[in-house]
C-alpha cells in the first residue's frame, strides 16, 4: 500500500483525488454510491452571493466524447448554503471546498468572507473562469489584471487555502497563473471548460439556449494536460489538474505532468463510483512500479 497523502500548500489531503465543482452536487447526492470519506476532498457546486436561477433550458447537450453545459451557476446563494447545506456535510471526514463565483469583485469578497467563518470548510476554489454567465466569471479570468485584482481583494478577507480555477479560453494560461500566484493564490486548478457549441441540423438552431457553452469530458483531456504541464513549469504554488479525467491512467498522466492533485468532473455522471476506482488505481500503479509515495511521480516529465 503506497502513501497517497499529499499536502497542497497547507491543505492536507489523504489522497490526490478531488471532485470537480458542478459535477458532484453537495456530495450527499453520491453517498449511496461511495464513501465520501475516502476522497481527498470534494468541491461543492458553484456558490454565489445571491440566488441564481441559471440559464434557460435547454442547457446541456451530449457531444462526441464529451458534453456541453450552460447551467449558469444555478444555486440558492451563500446564505442558503450556510443555513441548510453546511450543517448536513460539515462532519464528513474529508476536505470540503466551496466553489465561489460572482458578477462583481464585491460579490466575490462578500461570499468568501461568509465562507471564511465556517470551521469545517478549509478552502475555497475561486471561480474566475466560468464561460456560462453573461457577466463576471470568465470575464475576470481572461485578463491578468482583472484575475489578479479579484484574488487580491478576496485574499484580504479569506484566511484559509485559496485555490483559483483558471480558464483555458485565453492566449497564455501561464501568464494568468503567474498573475494570480502573485496576488496571493495558494494553488491553481485547471482547466475549466472550453468554449464550444452544437447545432441541431433538423431545426437549424443552436442546441443550447445560450448558443455557446462549456465543453468537458474526455475530448478536452489533451488540452488540459498540456496546460497543466505548462503552468506547473512556471508557478511555485501547487497545480490541481482537471479536464477529461475518467480513469486512473488519466489521473496519473496529470500527476506526471506536474499536478499535485486532480479533480474528476464529467466522469461522475457516467460512473458515480469513478473516484474510488481512480484512488485504488493510483495506488496499484505506485505499488506495481515500485513507488512508495504518490509524491515521487509528481512532475516526472
VEXNU-668380 format. One record per residue: x, y, z of N, C-alpha, C, CB in turn; residue in one letter. Coordinates in steps of 0.2 Angstrom, whole numbers, padded with zeros to 4 digits, always signed. Glycine has a CB too. Layout:
XYZXYZXYZXYZa ...
//
This chain:
+0004-0006+0000+0000+0000+0000+0004+0006+0000-0005+0000+0006x +0004+0010-0005+0008+0016-0006+0005+0022-0001+0009+0018-0013x +0009+0027+0000+0007+0033+0004+0004+0038-0001+0013+0036+0007x -0003+0039-0001-0006+0043-0005-0007+0050-0003-0013+0040-0007x -0005+0051+0003-0006+0058+0006-0002+0063+0003-0003+0058+0014x -0005+0069+0002-0002+0075-0001-0004+0081+0002-0004+0075-0009x +0001+0086+0002+0000+0092+0006+0000+0098+0000+0004+0094+0011x -0005+0101-0001-0006+0106-0006-0005+0113-0002-0012+0106-0010x +0001+0115-0001+0002+0122+0002-0002+0123+0008+0000+0127-0003x -0002+0118+0013-0005+0118+0019-0012+0115+0019-0007+0125+0021x -0015+0113+0014-0021+0109+0013-0019+0101+0013-0025+0111+0007x -0020+0098+0018-0018+0091+0019-0024+0086+0016-0017+0089+0026x -0022+0082+0011-0026+0078+0008-0024+0070+0009-0027+0079+0000x -0029+0066+0010-0027+0059+0012-0025+0055+0005-0033+0055+0015x -0027+0058-0001-0025+0056-0007-0026+0062-0012-0029+0049-0009x -0024+0061-0018-0024+0067-0023-0030+0068-0027-0018+0067-0027x -0036+0064-0025-0042+0064-0029-0047+0068-0026-0044+0057-0030x -0049+0073-0030-0055+0078-0028-0060+0077-0033-0052+0085-0027x -0066+0080-0032-0071+0080-0037-0072+0088-0039-0078+0078-0034x -0074+0088-0045-0074+0095-0048-0081+0098-0047-0073+0095-0056x -0081+0104-0046-0087+0108-0044-0092+0108-0050-0086+0115-0043x -0099+0107-0048-0104+0107-0053-0105+0100-0056-0102+0111-0059x -0101+0095-0054-0102+0088-0056-0104+0083-0050-0096+0085-0060x -0104+0086-0044-0104+0082-0038-0109+0084-0033-0097+0081-0035x -0113+0089-0035-0118+0092-0031-0115+0095-0025-0124+0087-0029x -0118+0093-0019-0115+0094-0012-0112+0088-0009-0121+0098-0008x -0111+0083-0013-0108+0077-0010-0113+0072-0008-0103+0079-0005x -0118+0074-0004-0123+0070-0002-0126+0066-0007-0128+0073+0003x -0127+0069-0013-0130+0065-0019-0127+0059-0020-0131+0070-0025x -0120+0058-0018-0116+0052-0020-0115+0047-0015-0110+0054-0023x -0118+0049-0009-0117+0044-0003-0120+0037-0004-0121+0048+0003x -0125+0036-0008-0127+0029-0009-0122+0025-0014-0134+0030-0013x -0117+0029-0017-0113+0025-0021-0106+0024-0018-0113+0029-0028x -0103+0029-0015-0097+0029-0012-0096+0032-0005-0092+0033-0017x -0091+0030-0002-0089+0033+0005-0086+0039+0004-0085+0028+0009x -0089+0045+0005-0086+0051+0004-0080+0052+0008-0091+0057+0006x -0079+0049+0013-0073+0050+0017-0067+0047+0015-0074+0047+0024x -0067+0043+0009-0061+0040+0006-0058+0045+0001-0063+0034+0002x -0062+0051-0001-0060+0056-0005-0055+0060-0002-0066+0060-0008x -0050+0063-0006-0045+0068-0004-0049+0074-0002-0040+0069-0009x -0055+0075-0006-0059+0081-0005-0064+0081-0010-0055+0087-0004x -0069+0085-0009-0074+0086-0014-0076+0094-0014-0081+0082-0013x -0078+0096-0020-0079+0103-0021-0086+0104-0023-0074+0106-0027x -0090+0108-0019-0097+0108-0020-0099+0113-0025-0101+0111-0013x -0105+0113-0028-0107+0117-0034-0106+0124-0033-0114+0115-0035x -0105+0128-0038-0104+0135-0038-0108+0139-0034-0104+0137-0045x -0106+0143-0029-0110+0147-0025-0109+0154-0026-0108+0145-0017x -0114+0158-0026-0114+0165-0027-0117+0169-0021-0117+0167-0034x -0116+0175-0021-0119+0179-0015-0126+0179-0015-0116+0186-0016x -0130+0179-0020-0137+0179-0021-0139+0173-0025-0140+0185-0024x -0146+0171-0024-0149+0166-0028-0148+0167-0035-0156+0166-0026x -0147+0162-0039-0146+0162-0046-0151+0157-0049-0139+0162-0049x -0155+0159-0054-0159+0154-0057-0155+0150-0063-0165+0157-0061x -0149+0153-0065-0146+0150-0070-0149+0151-0077-0146+0142-0069x -0146+0148-0082-0148+0150-0089-0155+0146-0091-0143+0148-0094x -0159+0148-0096-0165+0144-0098-0163+0138-0101-0169+0149-0102x -0168+0133-0101-0167+0127-0104-0168+0128-0112-0171+0121-0101x -0165+0123-0116-0160+0118-0114-0153+0121-0113-0160+0113-0120x -0150+0117-0108-0143+0120-0106-0138+0114-0105-0144+0124-0099x -0139+0108-0108-0135+0103-0108-0136+0099-0114-0135+0098-0102x -0130+0097-0117-0130+0093-0123-0124+0088-0124-0131+0097-0129x -0126+0082-0126-0120+0077-0127-0117+0079-0134-0123+0070-0127x -0110+0078-0134-0106+0079-0140-0101+0073-0140-0102+0086-0139x -0098+0072-0146-0094+0066-0146-0088+0067-0141-0090+0066-0153x -0088+0062-0137-0083+0061-0132-0083+0067-0127-0076+0061-0135x -0089+0069-0126-0090+0075-0121-0097+0077-0120-0085+0080-0122x -0097+0083-0117-0104+0086-0116-0103+0094-0116-0107+0084-0110x -0108+0097-0118-0108+0105-0117-0113+0106-0111-0111+0108-0124x -0111+0111-0107-0116+0114-0102-0116+0121-0102-0115+0111-0095x -0122+0124-0100-0123+0131-0100-0128+0132-0094-0126+0134-0106x -0127+0128-0088-0131+0129-0082-0131+0136-0080-0129+0124-0077x -0125+0139-0079-0125+0146-0077-0125+0147-0070-0131+0150-0080x -0122+0143-0066-0121+0144-0059-0128+0144-0055-0117+0150-0058x -0132+0140-0057-0139+0140-0053-0137+0137-0046-0144+0135-0057x -0139+0141-0041-0139+0140-0034-0143+0144-0030-0131+0140-0032x -0144+0143-0024-0148+0147-0020-0145+0152-0015-0152+0142-0015x -0138+0153-0017-0135+0158-0013-0131+0156-0007-0139+0164-0011x -0126+0160-0005-0122+0158+0000-0125+0157+0007-0116+0162+0001x -0130+0161+0008-0134+0161+0015-0137+0155+0015-0138+0167+0016x -0141+0152+0010-0144+0146+0010-0139+0140+0011-0148+0145+0003x -0133+0141+0008-0128+0136+0009-0127+0135+0016-0122+0137+0004x -0125+0141+0019-0123+0141+0026-0129+0138+0031-0121+0148+0028x -0135+0140+0029-0140+0138+0034-0143+0131+0033-0146+0143+0033x -0143+0129+0027-0146+0122+0025-0141+0117+0023-0151+0123+0020x -0136+0118+0019-0132+0113+0016-0126+0112+0021-0129+0115+0009x -0123+0117+0023-0117+0116+0028-0118+0111+0034-0114+0123+0030x -0124+0112+0037-0125+0108+0043-0125+0100+0041-0131+0110+0046x -0127+0099+0035-0128+0092+0033-0121+0089+0031-0133+0091+0027x -0116+0093+0029-0110+0090+0027-0104+0091+0031-0109+0092+0020x -0104+0096+0036-0098+0098+0039-0095+0093+0043-0101+0104+0044x -0098+0087+0045-0095+0082+0049-0092+0077+0045-0099+0080+0054x -0092+0077+0038-0089+0072+0034-0082+0073+0034-0092+0073+0026x -0078+0067+0036-0071+0067+0037-0067+0067+0030-0069+0061+0041x -0068+0073+0027-0064+0074+0020-0064+0082+0019-0068+0071+0014x -0060+0084+0015-0059+0091+0014-0065+0093+0009-0052+0093+0010x -0069+0098+0012-0074+0101+0008-0073+0108+0006-0081+0101+0013x -0073+0109+0000-0071+0115-0003-0077+0118-0006-0065+0115-0009x -0078+0125-0006-0084+0128-0009-0081+0132-0015-0087+0133-0004x -0084+0131-0021-0083+0135-0027-0086+0141-0027-0084+0131-0034x -0083+0147-0027-0085+0154-0026-0085+0157-0033-0082+0157-0021x -0091+0160-0035-0091+0164-0041-0095+0171-0039-0094+0160-0046x -0095+0175-0044-0098+0182-0043-0098+0186-0049-0095+0186-0038x -0103+0191-0049-0103+0195-0055-0099+0201-0054-0110+0197-0056x -0097+0203-0048-0093+0209-0047-0088+0207-0042-0097+0215-0044x -0082+0210-0041-0077+0209-0036-0080+0209-0029-0071+0214-0036x -0085+0214-0028-0088+0214-0021-0092+0208-0019-0092+0221-0020x -0095+0205-0025-0099+0199-0024-0094+0193-0021-0102+0197-0030x -0088+0193-0025-0083+0188-0023-0081+0188-0016-0077+0188-0028x -0079+0195-0014-0077+0196-0007-0082+0194-0002-0075+0204-0007x -0088+0197-0003-0093+0195+0002-0095+0188+0003-0100+0199+0000x -0095+0184-0003-0096+0177-0002-0090+0174+0001-0097+0174-0009x -0084+0175-0001-0078+0172+0003-0078+0174+0010-0072+0175-0001x -0080+0180+0012-0080+0182+0019-0084+0178+0023-0081+0189+0020x -0090+0176+0020-0095+0172+0024-0093+0165+0025-0102+0172+0020x -0090+0162+0020-0087+0155+0020-0081+0155+0025-0086+0153+0013x -0077+0160+0025-0071+0160+0029-0073+0159+0037-0068+0167+0029x -0079+0160+0039-0082+0159+0045-0084+0152+0047-0087+0164+0047x -0084+0148+0042-0086+0141+0043-0080+0137+0045-0089+0138+0036x -0080+0134+0051-0075+0130+0053-0073+0124+0049-0076+0128+0060x -0078+0121+0046-0076+0114+0043-0075+0115+0035-0082+0109+0044x -0074+0121+0033-0073+0122+0026-0065+0125+0026-0078+0127+0022x -0061+0121+0024-0054+0123+0024-0051+0126+0018-0049+0117+0025x -0055+0127+0013-0053+0130+0007-0059+0132+0003-0048+0126+0003x -0057+0137-0002-0062+0139-0007-0058+0138-0014-0065+0146-0006x -0062+0137-0019-0060+0137-0026-0063+0143-0029-0061+0130-0030x -0059+0148-0030-0061+0154-0033-0062+0154-0041-0057+0160-0032x -0069+0154-0043-0070+0153-0050-0070+0159-0054-0077+0149-0051x -0064+0161-0057-0064+0166-0061-0064+0164-0069-0057+0170-0060x -0067+0159-0070-0067+0156-0077-0073+0152-0079-0061+0150-0076x -0079+0154-0077-0085+0151-0079-0087+0154-0086-0090+0151-0074x -0088+0150-0091-0090+0153-0098-0097+0153-0099-0087+0149-0103x -0101+0152-0094-0108+0151-0095-0112+0157-0091-0111+0145-0092x -0109+0162-0089-0113+0168-0087-0112+0174-0091-0111+0169-0079x -0117+0178-0091-0116+0184-0095-0111+0190-0093-0123+0187-0096x -0110+0189-0086-0106+0194-0083-0102+0191-0078-0110+0200-0080x -0096+0194-0076-0092+0191-0071-0089+0184-0074-0095+0190-0065x -0087+0180-0069-0084+0173-0071-0078+0174-0075-0090+0169-0074x -0079+0171-0082-0073+0171-0086-0071+0178-0088-0075+0167-0092x -0075+0183-0087-0073+0190-0089-0067+0192-0084-0078+0195-0088x -0067+0189-0078-0061+0191-0074-0055+0186-0075-0064+0190-0066x -0057+0180-0077-0051+0175-0078-0047+0176-0085-0054+0169-0078x -0050+0180-0089-0046+0181-0096-0041+0186-0096-0051+0181-0101x -0041+0190-0091-0036+0196-0090-0031+0195-0084-0040+0202-0090x -0025+0196-0085-0020+0195-0079-0022+0201-0074-0013+0196-0082x -0024+0207-0076-0025+0212-0072-0032+0211-0068-0026+0219-0076x -0037+0209-0071-0043+0208-0068-0043+0201-0063-0049+0207-0073x -0040+0196-0066-0039+0190-0062-0035+0191-0055-0036+0184-0066x -0030+0195-0056-0026+0197-0050-0030+0201-0045-0019+0200-0052x -0034+0206-0048-0037+0210-0044-0043+0206-0039-0041+0216-0048x -0046+0202-0042-0051+0198-0039-0047+0194-0033-0055+0193-0043x -0042+0191-0035-0038+0187-0030-0036+0191-0024-0032+0183-0033x -0033+0197-0026-0030+0201-0021-0035+0204-0016-0027+0207-0024x -0041+0205-0018-0047+0208-0014-0050+0202-0010-0052+0211-0018x -0050+0196-0013-0053+0190-0009-0048+0188-0003-0054+0185-0013x -0041+0189-0005-0036+0187-0001-0036+0191+0006-0029+0188-0004x -0039+0197+0005-0039+0202+0011-0044+0199+0016-0041+0209+0009x -0049+0195+0014-0054+0193+0019-0054+0185+0020-0061+0195+0017x -0051+0182+0015-0051+0175+0016-0045+0172+0018-0053+0171+0009x -0045+0169+0024-0038+0167+0028-0036+0160+0027-0039+0169+0035x -0040+0156+0024-0038+0149+0023-0035+0148+0016-0044+0144+0024x -0035+0141+0014-0032+0140+0007-0037+0143+0002-0032+0132+0007x -0033+0146-0003-0037+0150-0008-0034+0146-0015-0035+0157-0008x -0038+0142-0018-0037+0139-0024-0041+0143-0030-0039+0132-0025x -0037+0145-0035-0040+0149-0040-0041+0144-0047-0036+0155-0042x -0047+0144-0049-0049+0140-0055-0048+0144-0062-0056+0137-0055x -0044+0142-0066-0042+0145-0072-0045+0143-0078-0034+0145-0073x -0046+0148-0083-0050+0147-0089-0045+0145-0094-0054+0153-0091x -0046+0140-0099-0042+0138-0104-0043+0143-0110-0043+0131-0106x -0048+0147-0110-0050+0151-0116-0046+0158-0116-0058+0153-0115x -0040+0157-0115-0035+0163-0115-0029+0162-0120-0033+0164-0108x -0025+0167-0121-0020+0166-0125-0014+0163-0122-0017+0173-0128x -0013+0165-0115-0007+0162-0112-0010+0160-0104-0001+0166-0111x -0011+0154-0103-0014+0152-0096-0008+0153-0091-0016+0145-0097x -0002+0152-0094+0004+0153-0089+0004+0160-0086+0011+0152-0093x +0003+0165-0090+0003+0172-0088-0003+0173-0083+0002+0177-0094x -0009+0170-0084-0014+0171-0079-0012+0168-0072-0021+0168-0082x -0009+0162-0073-0007+0158-0067-0002+0162-0063-0004+0151-0069x +0003+0165-0066+0008+0169-0063+0005+0175-0060+0013+0171-0068x +0000+0178-0063-0004+0184-0060-0007+0182-0054-0008+0187-0065x -0011+0177-0054-0015+0175-0048-0010+0173-0042-0020+0170-0049x -0005+0169-0044+0000+0167-0039+0003+0174-0036+0006+0163-0042x +0005+0179-0040+0007+0185-0037+0002+0189-0032+0010+0189-0042x -0004+0187-0034-0009+0191-0030-0011+0187-0023-0015+0192-0034x -0008+0181-0022-0010+0178-0016-0013+0171-0016-0014+0182-0012x -0014+0168-0022-0017+0162-0023-0012+0156-0019-0018+0160-0030x -0015+0152-0016-0012+0146-0013-0011+0140-0018-0015+0144-0007x -0015+0140-0023-0014+0135-0028-0019+0137-0034-0017+0128-0025x -0018+0134-0039-0022+0135-0045-0025+0128-0048-0018+0138-0051x -0031+0128-0050-0034+0122-0053-0036+0124-0060-0041+0120-0049x -0035+0119-0065-0036+0120-0072-0036+0113-0075-0030+0124-0075x -0041+0113-0080-0044+0119-0083-0051+0118-0082-0043+0118-0091x -0054+0124-0082-0062+0124-0083-0064+0123-0090-0065+0132-0081x -0070+0123-0092-0072+0120-0098-0070+0125-0104-0080+0120-0098x -0069+0122-0110-0068+0125-0116-0074+0128-0119-0064+0121-0121x -0074+0134-0122-0080+0136-0126-0082+0132-0132-0079+0144-0128x -0088+0130-0132-0090+0126-0138-0097+0127-0140-0089+0119-0137x -0100+0124-0145-0107+0125-0147-0109+0119-0151-0108+0131-0151x -0115+0118-0151-0118+0112-0156-0124+0115-0159-0120+0106-0151x -0125+0112-0165-0131+0115-0169-0136+0109-0171-0129+0118-0175x -0142+0109-0170-0147+0104-0172-0148+0105-0180-0153+0105-0168x -0146+0101-0184-0147+0102-0191-0154+0101-0193-0142+0097-0195x -0158+0098-0189-0165+0097-0191-0169+0104-0190-0169+0092-0187x -0168+0107-0184-0171+0113-0183-0167+0119-0186-0172+0114-0176x -0161+0118-0187-0156+0123-0189-0155+0128-0184-0158+0126-0196x -0155+0126-0178-0154+0131-0172-0149+0128-0167-0161+0132-0168x -0146+0132-0164-0141+0130-0158-0145+0125-0154-0138+0136-0155x -0141+0120-0151-0144+0116-0146-0145+0119-0139-0139+0110-0146x -0140+0123-0137-0141+0127-0131-0145+0133-0131-0134+0128-0128x -0148+0135-0126-0152+0141-0126-0147+0147-0127-0156+0142-0120x -0141+0146-0124-0136+0152-0124-0132+0152-0130-0132+0151-0117x -0133+0147-0135-0129+0146-0141-0122+0143-0139-0128+0153-0145x -0118+0146-0135-0112+0143-0133-0112+0140-0126-0106+0148-0134x -0108+0136-0124-0107+0133-0118-0100+0130-0116-0113+0128-0117x -0100+0127-0111-0093+0124-0109-0093+0117-0111-0092+0125-0101x -0087+0115-0114-0086+0108-0116-0082+0105-0111-0082+0109-0123x -0084+0099-0109-0080+0095-0105-0080+0088-0107-0083+0096-0097x -0077+0083-0103-0076+0076-0105-0070+0074-0108-0082+0075-0109x -0069+0068-0110-0063+0065-0112-0060+0069-0118-0064+0058-0114x -0064+0072-0122-0062+0076-0128-0057+0082-0126-0067+0079-0132x -0057+0084-0120-0053+0090-0118-0047+0088-0115-0057+0095-0114x -0046+0082-0113-0040+0080-0109-0033+0082-0112-0040+0072-0108x -0032+0081-0119-0026+0083-0121-0024+0090-0120-0025+0081-0128x -0029+0094-0121-0028+0102-0120-0027+0103-0113-0034+0105-0122x -0031+0100-0108-0030+0101-0101-0023+0099-0099-0035+0097-0097x -0021+0093-0101-0015+0090-0099-0009+0095-0101-0014+0083-0102x -0009+0097-0107-0004+0102-0110-0004+0108-0106-0005+0104-0117x -0010+0111-0104-0010+0117-0100-0007+0116-0093-0017+0120-0100x -0009+0110-0090-0006+0109-0083+0001+0108-0083-0010+0102-0080x +0004+0105-0088+0011+0104-0089+0014+0111-0090+0013+0100-0095x +0011+0115-0094+0014+0122-0095+0014+0126-0088+0010+0126-0100x +0008+0126-0085+0008+0130-0079+0012+0128-0073+0001+0130-0076x +0013+0121-0073+0017+0118-0067+0024+0120-0068+0016+0110-0067x +0026+0121-0074+0033+0123-0076+0035+0130-0073+0035+0122-0083x +0030+0135-0073+0031+0142-0071+0029+0144-0065+0028+0146-0077x +0024+0141-0061+0022+0143-0055+0026+0139-0049+0015+0143-0054x +0026+0142-0043+0029+0139-0037+0024+0136-0033+0033+0144-0033x +0017+0138-0034+0012+0135-0030+0009+0129-0033+0006+0140-0029x +0006+0125-0029+0004+0118-0032-0002+0119-0037+0001+0114-0026x -0002+0115-0042-0007+0114-0048-0011+0108-0047-0003+0114-0054x -0018+0110-0047-0023+0104-0047-0025+0103-0054-0028+0106-0042x -0025+0097-0057-0027+0096-0064-0033+0093-0065-0021+0092-0067x -0037+0096-0070-0043+0093-0071-0045+0094-0079-0049+0095-0067x -0049+0090-0081-0051+0090-0088-0051+0084-0092-0047+0095-0092x -0057+0080-0092-0057+0074-0096-0054+0068-0092-0053+0075-0102x -0053+0068-0086-0051+0063-0082-0056+0058-0080-0047+0065-0075x -0055+0051-0083-0061+0046-0082-0058+0040-0079-0064+0045-0088x -0052+0039-0078-0049+0033-0076-0042+0034-0072-0048+0028-0081x -0039+0029-0069-0033+0030-0065-0027+0033-0070-0031+0024-0061x -0027+0030-0076-0021+0031-0080-0022+0039-0082-0022+0027-0086x -0028+0041-0083-0029+0048-0085-0026+0053-0079-0036+0050-0086x -0028+0051-0073-0026+0055-0067-0018+0054-0066-0029+0052-0061x -0015+0048-0068-0008+0048-0067-0004+0052-0072-0006+0040-0068x -0007+0053-0078-0004+0057-0083-0004+0064-0080-0008+0057-0089x -0009+0067-0077-0009+0073-0074-0004+0074-0069-0016+0075-0072x -0003+0069-0065+0002+0069-0059+0009+0069-0062+0001+0063-0055x +0010+0065-0067+0017+0065-0070+0018+0072-0074+0017+0060-0076x +0013+0075-0076+0014+0082-0079+0015+0088-0075+0008+0083-0084x +0014+0086-0068+0016+0091-0063+0010+0093-0058+0018+0097-0067x +0004+0090-0059-0001+0091-0055+0000+0088-0048-0008+0089-0058x -0001+0092-0043-0001+0089-0036-0007+0085-0034+0001+0094-0031x -0012+0087-0037-0019+0083-0036-0023+0084-0042-0023+0086-0030x -0028+0080-0042-0033+0080-0048-0040+0081-0046-0032+0074-0053x -0044+0083-0051-0051+0083-0050-0055+0079-0055-0054+0091-0050x -0060+0076-0053-0064+0072-0058-0071+0075-0059-0065+0064-0056x -0073+0076-0065-0079+0080-0066-0084+0076-0070-0077+0086-0070x -0084+0077-0076-0090+0074-0080-0090+0066-0080-0088+0076-0088x -0085+0063-0078-0085+0056-0077-0089+0054-0072-0078+0053-0076x -0091+0058-0067-0095+0056-0061-0102+0055-0064-0095+0062-0056x -0104+0058-0069-0111+0057-0072-0112+0050-0075-0112+0063-0077x -0106+0048-0078-0106+0041-0081-0105+0036-0076-0100+0041-0086x -0101+0037-0071-0100+0031-0066-0099+0035-0059-0093+0027-0068x -0104+0035-0055-0103+0038-0049-0098+0035-0044-0110+0038-0046x -0095+0029-0046-0090+0027-0042-0083+0028-0044-0091+0019-0041x -0083+0032-0050-0076+0033-0053-0071+0035-0049-0077+0037-0059x -0072+0040-0044-0067+0042-0039-0064+0037-0035-0070+0048-0035x -0067+0032-0033-0064+0027-0029-0060+0022-0033-0070+0023-0025x -0062+0021-0039-0058+0017-0044-0052+0021-0046-0062+0016-0050x -0052+0027-0046-0046+0031-0048-0041+0031-0042-0048+0038-0050x -0044+0032-0036-0039+0031-0030-0036+0024-0029-0044+0032-0023x -0040+0019-0030-0037+0012-0030-0032+0011-0036-0042+0007-0030x -0034+0014-0042-0029+0013-0047-0023+0017-0047-0033+0016-0053x -0023+0022-0044-0016+0026-0042-0012+0022-0038-0018+0033-0039x -0015+0019-0032-0011+0015-0028-0008+0009-0031-0016+0013-0022x -0012+0006-0035-0010+0000-0039-0004+0002-0043-0016-0003-0043x -0004+0007-0047+0001+0009-0051+0007+0010-0047-0001+0016-0055x +0007+0014-0041+0013+0015-0037+0016+0009-0035+0011+0020-0031x +0012+0004-0032+0014-0002-0030+0018-0006-0035+0008-0006-0027x +0014-0007-0041+0017-0011-0047+0024-0008-0050+0012-0011-0052x +0025-0001-0049+0031+0002-0051+0036+0004-0046+0029+0008-0055x +0035+0001-0040+0040+0002-0035+0040+0009-0032+0046+0001-0038x +0035+0013-0032+0035+0019-0029+0032+0019-0022+0031+0025-0033x +0035+0022-0017+0032+0021-0010+0027+0027-0009+0037+0021-0005x +0027+0032-0013+0023+0038-0011+0021+0041-0018+0027+0043-0007x +0015+0044-0018+0012+0047-0024+0017+0053-0025+0005+0049-0023x +0020+0056-0020+0024+0062-0021+0030+0061-0026+0027+0065-0015x +0032+0054-0027+0038+0053-0031+0036+0053-0038+0040+0046-0029x +0030+0053-0040+0029+0054-0048+0026+0060-0050+0023+0048-0049x +0025+0065-0045+0023+0072-0047+0028+0076-0051+0021+0076-0041x +0027+0077-0057+0031+0081-0061+0037+0077-0064+0034+0087-0058x +0036+0071-0065+0042+0067-0068+0044+0069-0075+0040+0060-0067x +0039+0072-0079+0040+0073-0086+0042+0081-0086+0035+0071-0090x 
//
